[in-house]
Amino acid sequence: MKLANRKILVWTVFSVILVSVTVIFFMASESNSGVVEEEAKYKLTVSDWVKEGLETSDSSFNQKYVGQIVEISGKVASVKAVEAQNSTNVKLESGQEEVIVGALFNKTSKEIQELAPGQDVTVVCECNGVSKPEEDDLISEVLFTLKHCQLKK
């Protein structure tokens, strides 16, 4: 291999490495807190949202809401820290025993940990969808899930 070809090869490899390191640096330093920062497209109460989810097919409901930012108002049913993920799951009262509405907060904060059952809250989250059991499933719960949540003040 000629000296000129080696220089071209070395400069090409060096350039690729430099570009890769630059891209990785910017991706790593980009602020991505994992919480919703957009305005909610839909503003609903838990009971209205659950009613709509139960009255429509799960595919229609999911097509409308999954990936959308929603603002949901209701009462806290329970708060549980998920230590392994440094997150907190807040269940909202759905008004129906077989329906679970879970809002996942990416961080464990004192404000979220201090929420109490029966307390009125409004959460802004990304909808993760509804999951309904099949007819032959042993589990009979309907699960509405929200992720990247934050409390609205």
C-alpha positions in Angstrom: 0.0 0.0 0.0 1.4 3.4 -0.9 2.1 6.0 1.7 -0.6 8.3 0.2 -3.2 5.6 0.5 -2.2 5.0 4.1 -2.5 8.6 5.0 -6.0 8.8 3.5 -7.0 5.6 5.4 -5.7 7.0 8.7 -7.4 10.4 8.2 -10.7 8.6 7.3 -10.6 6.4 10.4 -9.6 9.4 12.5 -12.5 11.5 11.1 -15.0 8.7 11.7 -13.9 8.4 15.3 -14.0 12.1 15.9 -17.6 12.4 14.5 -18.7 9.4 16.5 -17.3 10.8 19.8 -18.9 14.2 19.0 -22.3 12.6 18.4 -22.1 10.5 21.6 -21.1 13.5 23.6 -24.1 15.5 22.5 -26.5 12.6 23.0 -25.2 12.0 26.5 -25.4 15.7 27.5 -28.8 16.2 26.0 -31.4 17.0 28.7 -33.8 14.1 28.8 -35.5 13.9 32.2 -38.0 11.4 31.0 -40.9 13.6 32.0 -43.6 15.2 29.8 -42.8 18.8 29.0 -45.5 19.3 26.3 -49.1 20.6 26.7 -51.7 17.9 27.1 -53.7 17.1 24.0 -56.5 15.6 26.2 -57.8 16.7 29.6 -60.0 14.2 31.4 -61.1 12.9 34.7 -60.1 9.4 35.6 -63.7 8.2 35.5 -64.4 9.7 32.1 -61.2 8.2 30.7 -61.9 4.8 32.1 -65.5 4.9 30.9 -64.3 5.7 27.4 -61.7 2.9 27.5 -64.3 0.3 28.7 -66.9 1.3 26.1 -64.6 1.2 23.1 -62.4 -1.5 21.8 -58.9 -1.4 23.2 -57.4 -1.0 19.7 -59.6 2.1 19.0 -58.8 3.5 22.5 -55.0 2.8 22.1 -55.0 4.3 18.6 -56.4 7.5 19.9 -54.4 7.9 23.1 -51.1 5.9 23.0 -48.2 8.2 22.7 -50.4 11.2 23.4 -49.9 13.6 26.3 -52.9 13.4 28.6 -53.9 15.4 31.7 -55.8 13.1 34.1 -57.5 14.3 37.3 -58.6 12.1 40.1 -58.0 10.7 43.5 -54.9 8.8 44.6 -55.6 5.1 45.5 -52.0 4.2 46.5 -48.4 5.2 46.1 -45.6 2.6 45.7 -41.9 3.3 45.2 -40.2 1.0 42.7 -36.7 1.1 44.2 -34.9 -0.8 41.5 -36.0 1.7 38.9 -35.8 4.8 41.1 -39.4 5.5 40.2 -42.8 5.7 41.8 -46.1 4.1 40.7 -49.2 6.1 41.7 -52.5 4.2 41.3 -55.5 6.4 40.7 -59.0 5.5 41.9 -61.0 4.2 38.9 -64.3 3.7 40.6 -64.3 0.1 39.5 -62.7 -2.8 41.3 -61.4 -4.6 38.2 -59.9 -1.5 36.7 -56.3 -0.3 37.5 -55.0 3.1 36.5 -51.3 3.4 37.0 -49.2 6.5 36.6 -45.4 5.9 36.6 -43.2 8.8 37.7 -39.6 8.4 36.6 -38.1 9.8 39.8 -38.8 9.2 43.4 -39.4 12.6 44.9 -40.6 13.6 48.3 -43.6 15.4 46.8 -44.8 12.2 45.1 -44.0 10.0 48.1 -46.1 12.3 50.3 -49.2 11.8 48.2 -51.9 10.1 50.3 -54.9 7.9 49.4 -57.9 9.9 48.7 -55.9 13.0 47.8 -57.0 14.9 44.6 -54.3 15.1 42.0 -53.8 16.1 38.4 -51.1 14.3 36.5 -49.7 15.0 33.0 -48.4 11.9 31.4 -47.8 10.1 28.2 -50.4 7.4 27.6 -49.1 3.9 27.4 -52.5 2.4 26.6 -55.2 0.1 27.9 -54.8 -3.6 28.3 -58.0 -5.7 28.5 -58.0 -9.4 29.4 -59.0 -11.9 26.7 -62.1 -14.0 27.4 -60.0 -17.1 28.5 -57.5 -15.1 30.7 -57.4 -15.9 34.3 -56.6 -12.3 35.1 -59.8 -10.2 34.8 -58.3 -6.7 35.4 -58.3 -3.9 32.9 -55.0 -2.0 33.1 -54.7 1.7 32.0 -51.1 2.8 32.1 -49.4 6.2 32.0 -45.7 6.9 31.9 -43.3 9.8 32.2 -45.7 11.5 34.6 -45.4 14.7 36.5 -47.8 16.3 38.9 -49.6 19.4 37.7 -49.6 22.2 40.3 
